[in-house]
Amino acid sequence: MQSIHILFLSAKATTDRELESLLEQDGYAVTTTRDFESLERHLDGRDFDLVILCLPLAPDQELNLLEKIKSHSPLTEVILITSTPNVEGAVASMKKGAFHYMAQPYKPNEVRLLTSNALEKRLLRLEVQELRSMVRNKESLPNLIGKNPRMQNLKREIARVAPLDCNVLILGETGTGKELVAKTIHNMSMRADQKFLAVNCGALNEELLGNELFGHEKEAFTGAQRVKKGVFEALAGGTLLLDEIGDMPLAMQVQLLRVLQEKSIMRIGGTREIPVDTRVLAATNRPLQEDVQAGGFRQDLYYRLNVFTLRIPPLRERADDIPLFCRYFLEKYTLEFNKTIERFSDEVVEILQHYQFPGNVRELENIIERAIVLCDGPVLERRHLPRRLRSPRALQYETKTRDHLLPLAELERQYIEDVLSIVGGNKKKAAEVLGIDRTTLWRKLKNQNETS
């Protein structure tokens, strides 16, 4: 993790040691300087996240210094501690971009709290700037962007494991961005200049999956008119993501285990071993440890894949990042649809931050895209949201009045409809989200149709 750098300009070393010590205890890298010459030298040498000014200066000198810092680095936050406090100075400082204006003598713990708030504001502004750049360049959704501590920890773990060339198991619900994490690992690894490919293990039957992974020899089966290289062989030094690894048939799991152990494959119909050099990443939304205990997934393969595990938090556990994604999607789709929607209403933001998002970031994008299509004014409002979010149950059933109470069967019917809508009508995915098997889902749908 990169350090947060603070530049502390102060004329009194003795009175500032407590504050410096507190900031360093919080994990910040603090550079202290006592004069303008060294201040300019430090500013020319790097961009600081925060500058704390604590000098006995005339008001016009304070404003000139503040202006100079902001012109050098507009996103650097500045806390101004002045010996000549007055209302005019405070107003002028805030207009020129100061985060806070306060009088001497200061309380170190008060400055410590202001520092935390200022750095949080800077992080948010940097994230928004990056999101806007991605919108302009038409880049894909940046699921990994976020200030939530769990996402910050995930980024640190990715940076740690990416260069090691070991197998990685990526766990996360549908829509959390497992493939994006895998691509990030690949792009940060020594294999970044080689190919990356994802294969969905749940989308192919055993025969087709084996042919896709290992290839076949000429005349290995009817219709095999030429040799076909499989993914392991064709990647040649690249990275392979085995997506939905939990859906891989048991017989294929045996073959995959052998590839991971021997670093070689045998084409279908072949008789010779072919060495392969492919990094394997695996991803699933299933509880693999439970599948191992139930006999649905091989324990030895699980340990082979699970050299390092990355867990992607679902969106409901990082609700503080939702406004950031909302801003990204608002800018993306207003640009795409040529609309001039300026913002979300406070009510919409509250609804989105309380909603559970079973479809995660993918569902949030779908909701906002649809709302922007429906919205013709400058503010996106509650009426533009899907029915499932306009109803009281969207706010985690917080409304308890009799008028809003529904029979249990009706709640179940609506929720199943919502989940099916989120996963595009895919009954297999819907059953996974609901925690039931497909037979049970089919029976519930059949009963609902008969009673409707």
Buried (B, 14 or more C-beta within 10 A) or exposed (E): EEEBBBBBBBEEEEBBEBBBEBBEEBEBBBBBBBEBEBBEEBBEEEEBBBBBBBBEBEBEEBBEBBEEBBEBBEBBBBBBBBBEBEEEBBEBBEEBBBBBBBEBEBEBEEBBEBBEEBBEBBBBEBBBEBBBEBBEEEEEBBBBBBBBEBBEEBBEBBBEBBEBEEBBBBBBBBBBBBBBBBBBBBEBBEBEEBBBBBBBBBEBEEEEBBBBBBBBBEEBEEEBEEBBBBBBBBBEEBBBBBBBBBBBBEEBBEBBBBBBEEEBBBBBBBEEEBEBBBBBBBBBBBEBEEBBEEEBBBEEBBEBBBBBBBBBBBBBEBBBBBBBBBBBBBBBBBEEEEBEBEEBBEEBBEBBBBBBBBBBBBBBBBBBBBBBEEBEEEEBBBEBBBEBBEBBBBBEEEEEEEEEEBEEEEBBBBBBBBBBBBBEEBBEBBBBBBEBEEEEBEEBBEEBEEEE
